[in-house]
Amino acid sequence: MLSLIIPLHNDGKRLLTNWNKLYSFLSKYINDFEIILAEDGSIDNTYEICKKLHRKYHNVKISHYKNKLGRGLAIKKACKICKGKYIGYIDSDMATDISFILDANKLLKTNDVVIGSRYIEKSHTKRKKYRLFMSFVYNYIVKIVLHNNVYDNQCGFKFFKRDTILKLNKKSIMNHWSWDTEIIFLSRIYGYKIKEMGIVWEEKSQSKVKVKDLFDMFKNIFIIKFHKYR
């Protein structure tokens, strides 16, 4: 079984826009799957939309928190109710072509962690230039400081073997945007086999990362570096 997590914070409209396409695709190509809607303290009607989908579809679950936890912690909490052999997550705007879910699923047969990448060979990315530049700067610093030998730490498209992500989450200390970078760092230091996979990615929505978040992300690189995980 594949457990697919969709982190949500005020994302009900995005979810409905992409829902039929995603659910139809999974139903056609994945024999056994579940979708976990990780609803993280939304103040719009996102939670109501999640409840409607949960009532309509037998394999849709909700991980809901009244107060906002942060994207990383919302994903960590959602992992606890996943039943699948493989666990992955995608962003609600589905900027990554959903067909790559099949590729990630196959790669998990021989890897522990599969990371969608916008910046390696065979990938294709449509993104505003200033955001592309900031992403390259961030990934370069991560590579120098944390020795994460991947090109794209922050892409919202990652898949794991079940035991792998549950063990990594127990060690994780990051609860928001830096969780992605930390989880790759932890995967490396604990010896898990990582595969970076080129994807087709198109920017479809306004970034939720604020100036403060950017500052925290750069600061958290060094917190991750010097934290005694072992």
C-alpha positions as CSV (number, residue, x, y, z in Angstrom):
1,M,0.0,0.0,0.0
2,L,1.0,3.6,-0.7
3,S,0.2,6.2,1.9
4,L,0.1,9.7,0.3
5,I,0.1,12.7,2.6
6,I,-1.0,16.2,1.4
7,P,-0.1,18.9,3.9
8,L,-2.7,21.6,4.0
9,H,-3.0,25.1,5.6
10,N,-5.7,27.3,4.1
11,D,-5.4,25.1,1.0
12,G,-9.0,23.9,0.5
13,K,-9.4,25.6,-2.9
14,R,-6.1,24.2,-4.2
15,L,-7.1,20.8,-3.0
16,L,-10.5,20.8,-4.7
17,T,-8.9,22.1,-7.9
18,N,-6.6,19.1,-8.1
19,W,-8.6,16.4,-6.3
20,N,-10.4,14.6,-9.2
21,K,-7.2,14.4,-11.3
22,L,-5.2,13.0,-8.4
23,Y,-7.7,10.5,-7.1
24,S,-8.5,9.3,-10.6
25,F,-4.9,8.8,-11.4
26,L,-4.1,6.9,-8.2
27,S,-7.2,4.7,-8.7
28,K,-6.1,3.8,-12.2
29,Y,-2.4,3.1,-11.5
30,I,-2.0,2.2,-7.8
31,N,-3.7,-1.0,-6.7
32,D,-3.8,-0.1,-3.0
33,F,-3.5,3.4,-1.6
34,E,-4.7,5.9,1.0
35,I,-4.6,9.6,1.1
36,I,-3.9,11.4,4.4
37,L,-5.1,15.1,4.5
38,A,-2.7,16.7,7.0
39,E,-4.8,19.7,7.9
40,D,-2.7,22.1,9.9
41,G,-4.7,24.8,11.7
42,S,-6.5,26.3,8.7
43,I,-8.7,29.4,9.4
44,D,-10.7,29.0,6.2
45,N,-13.0,26.1,5.1
46,T,-10.1,23.7,4.4
47,Y,-11.1,21.4,7.3
48,E,-14.7,21.2,6.2
49,I,-13.6,20.3,2.7
50,C,-11.4,17.5,4.2
51,K,-14.3,16.1,6.2
52,K,-16.4,16.0,3.1
53,L,-13.8,14.1,1.2
54,H,-13.3,11.7,4.1
55,R,-17.0,10.9,4.2
56,K,-17.1,10.4,0.4
57,Y,-14.0,8.2,0.0
58,H,-13.2,5.1,2.1
59,N,-9.5,5.5,1.8
60,V,-9.2,9.2,2.8
61,K,-8.0,10.0,6.3
62,I,-7.6,13.3,8.1
63,S,-4.8,14.4,10.4
64,H,-6.3,17.6,11.9
65,Y,-4.9,20.1,14.4
66,K,-6.8,23.2,15.5
67,N,-3.7,25.2,16.0
68,K,-1.0,25.5,13.3
69,L,1.9,23.1,14.0
70,G,4.1,23.9,11.1
71,R,4.4,22.0,7.8
72,G,7.1,19.5,9.0
73,L,5.3,18.6,12.2
74,A,2.0,18.2,10.4
75,I,3.7,15.7,8.1
76,K,5.3,13.9,11.0
77,K,2.0,13.6,12.8
78,A,0.3,12.4,9.7
79,C,2.9,9.6,9.2
80,K,1.7,8.1,12.5
81,I,-1.7,7.1,11.0
82,C,-0.3,5.9,7.7
83,K,-0.7,2.2,7.0
84,G,1.2,1.9,3.8
85,K,4.5,0.1,3.1
86,Y,5.6,3.3,1.4
87,I,4.8,6.8,2.6
88,G,5.2,10.0,0.6
89,Y,3.9,13.5,0.4
90,I,3.1,16.0,-2.3
91,D,2.2,19.7,-2.1
92,S,-1.5,20.6,-2.5
93,D,-0.9,22.7,-5.6
94,M,0.6,19.6,-7.2
95,A,3.4,21.6,-8.9
96,T,5.1,18.2,-9.5
97,D,3.6,16.2,-12.3
98,I,1.7,13.5,-10.5
99,S,2.8,10.8,-12.9
100,F,6.1,10.8,-11.0
101,I,4.4,9.2,-8.1
102,L,4.6,5.9,-10.0
103,D,8.4,6.4,-10.6
104,A,8.9,7.1,-6.9
105,N,6.9,4.0,-5.9
106,K,9.1,1.8,-8.2
107,L,12.3,3.4,-6.9
108,L,11.4,2.6,-3.3
109,K,11.8,-1.1,-4.1
110,T,15.6,-0.6,-4.1
111,N,15.9,2.7,-2.1
112,D,14.9,3.9,1.3
113,V,14.3,7.5,0.4
114,V,13.3,9.0,-3.0
115,I,13.6,12.8,-3.4
116,G,12.0,14.7,-6.2
117,S,14.5,17.2,-7.7
118,R,13.9,20.2,-9.9
119,Y,17.6,20.7,-10.6
120,I,19.2,17.5,-12.0
121,E,19.4,16.0,-15.4
122,K,16.0,15.2,-17.0
123,S,14.2,17.5,-14.7
124,H,12.2,20.4,-16.1
125,T,11.3,23.5,-13.9
126,K,9.2,26.6,-14.6
127,R,9.9,29.1,-11.8
128,K,10.3,32.8,-11.2
129,K,14.0,33.8,-11.5
130,Y,14.4,35.3,-8.1
131,R,12.9,32.2,-6.4
132,L,15.1,30.0,-8.5
133,F,18.2,32.1,-7.4
134,M,17.2,31.9,-3.7
135,S,16.7,28.1,-4.0
136,F,20.2,27.6,-5.6
137,V,21.8,29.7,-2.8
138,Y,20.0,27.8,-0.1
139,N,20.9,24.4,-1.6
140,Y,24.6,25.5,-2.1
141,I,24.9,26.4,1.6
142,V,23.2,23.2,2.7
143,K,25.7,21.2,0.5
144,I,28.7,23.1,2.1
145,V,27.5,23.0,5.7
146,L,25.6,19.7,5.9
147,H,27.2,17.8,3.1
148,N,23.8,16.9,1.8
149,N,24.9,15.7,-1.6
150,V,21.5,16.3,-3.3
151,Y,20.7,19.2,-5.6
152,D,17.2,20.0,-4.2
153,N,16.5,19.7,-0.5
154,Q,13.2,21.6,-0.4
155,C,11.0,20.1,-3.1
156,G,7.6,19.1,-1.8
157,F,7.8,15.6,-3.3
158,K,9.4,13.0,-1.1
159,F,8.8,9.3,-0.6
160,F,10.0,6.8,2.0
161,K,9.9,3.2,3.1
162,R,7.6,3.1,6.1
163,D,10.1,2.0,8.7
164,T,12.6,4.6,7.4
165,I,10.4,7.7,7.8
166,L,9.0,6.6,11.2
167,K,12.6,6.2,12.5
168,L,13.8,9.5,11.0
169,N,10.8,11.4,12.5
170,K,11.7,10.2,15.9
171,K,15.1,11.9,15.5
172,S,13.8,15.0,13.8
173,I,13.8,18.3,15.7
174,M,12.5,20.6,12.9
175,N,8.8,21.3,12.7
176,H,8.4,23.7,9.8
177,W,10.1,24.3,6.4
178,S,13.5,23.1,7.5
179,W,12.1,19.6,8.1
180,D,12.8,18.6,4.5
181,T,16.5,19.5,4.7
182,E,16.8,17.9,8.1
183,I,15.2,14.6,6.9
184,I,17.7,14.3,4.1
185,F,20.6,15.0,6.5
186,L,19.3,12.4,8.9
187,S,18.9,9.9,6.0
188,R,22.5,10.3,5.1
189,I,24.0,10.1,8.6
190,Y,21.9,7.0,9.5
191,G,23.0,5.3,6.3
192,Y,19.8,5.1,4.4
193,K,19.9,4.7,0.6
194,I,18.8,8.0,-1.1
195,K,17.7,8.4,-4.7
196,E,17.3,11.9,-6.2
197,M,14.9,11.7,-9.1
198,G,14.4,14.4,-11.8
199,I,10.8,15.7,-12.1
200,V,8.7,18.0,-14.1
201,W,7.7,20.9,-11.8
202,E,5.8,24.1,-12.6
203,E,5.2,26.9,-10.1
204,K,1.5,27.2,-9.7
205,S,0.9,29.3,-6.6
206,Q,2.3,32.1,-4.4
207,S,5.0,30.9,-2.1
208,K,4.0,30.6,1.6
209,V,7.6,31.1,2.7
210,K,7.9,34.5,4.3
211,V,11.0,36.6,5.0
212,K,11.1,35.3,8.6
213,D,10.9,31.7,7.3
214,L,13.8,32.3,5.0
215,F,15.9,33.6,7.9
216,D,14.9,30.7,10.1
217,M,15.7,28.2,7.3
218,F,19.3,29.5,6.9
219,K,19.7,29.6,10.7
220,N,18.4,26.1,11.0
221,I,21.0,24.7,8.7
222,F,23.5,25.4,11.5
223,I,21.2,24.1,14.2
224,I,20.9,20.8,12.3
225,K,24.7,20.8,11.8
226,F,25.6,21.0,15.5
227,H,22.6,19.1,17.1
228,K,23.7,15.8,18.7
229,Y,21.2,13.5,17.0
230,R,22.9,10.3,18.1
